[in-house]
Amino acid sequence: MKQRRVVFVVFEGFQPLDLFGPYEVFQHAHRLTGGYSCQITAPMPGPVRSGSGVPVHAPYGVADLDPAGIDTLVVAGGNGIDRARHDPTLTRWIATAGATARRVTSVCSGVFLLAAAGLLHGRRVTTHWAREEQLVREHPELVVDCDPIFLRDGRVWTSAGVTAGMDLALALVENDVGHKVAHAVAQEMVLFLRRPGSQSQFSVALWSAQPASDPIRALVTAIHSDPGARHGINDLAVRAGLSPRHLQRRFTAELGVPPATYVEGVRIEAAKRALAESSHPVETIARRYGFGTAETLRRAFHRHLSVAPSDYRDRFRSAEEHV
């Protein structure tokens, strides 16, 4: 297999995981296929201090690395981006390399360097949600959508913050060498091949408050174990041994949301996973996870995610289907 040359661009103050996450995905894929050659470049060769203080050795400065023949250009983000994007030597090299590379990609705020290099005009892009307003304000020539974990617009791929770089790299590997290899890499690295969800709609289990008492903790476990079961306020009250009114007050005090809101959130998470990972009809998924009908599921998705279930499924299909 002909090796694809993947070049990672870093700078003082870059986010380490923006480099290490995607780099490891490509290295794992290389061990399976022999299909990748990875290089790291910076404005100057030698140690480059990351935003967390961890130094990384860049074997090449941009003046030393031929910008021709790059298959995939990966630009890291990080707090140092605001200084790096005003480095004319760096942006000129990125512009030259990006003009001929088969793919141009960024992780997190690395999109600002691509924009400074003039590679994104009119493109639909994403970045870390905390940088959305800045990107919209400073680059009105871009179409900014900070809901997806990563976006592809032609040969330009952009991703959200930090770990989203690994989601992006897995999609790139899948696009290159197929589902089987990408799946093997995801398994080895204990990653989702296609993470269900978007950066603005976080997982209920990870991001909600945790229950403080045993009765509420037991209810939460039951809801997550079988989202499609009967979880009306009366059903939950019987299970907890409390009156519906007392349960409503206690559940809301411990988790910050009423029981019905929590149940719907868990059901949406379950439906998102099913849409991303299975080919079951939307109607089947709606029934299985407690929505009853496809129309009820559609309304819930529009209310919480501003997208239809079918459109959500399309967004999280394999990389080949994103084309």
Helices and strands as residue ranges (DSSP letters): E 4-9, H 16-33, E 36-42, E 46-49, E 55-58, E 60-61, E 72-75, H 81-84, H 88-100, E 103-107, G 108-110, H 111-116, E 124-125, G 129-131, H 132-138, E 143-144, E 150-153, E 156-159, H 164-177, H 179-189, H 204-207, H 214-225, H 233-240, H 244-255, H 259-277, H 282-288, H 294-305, H 309-315, H 319-322
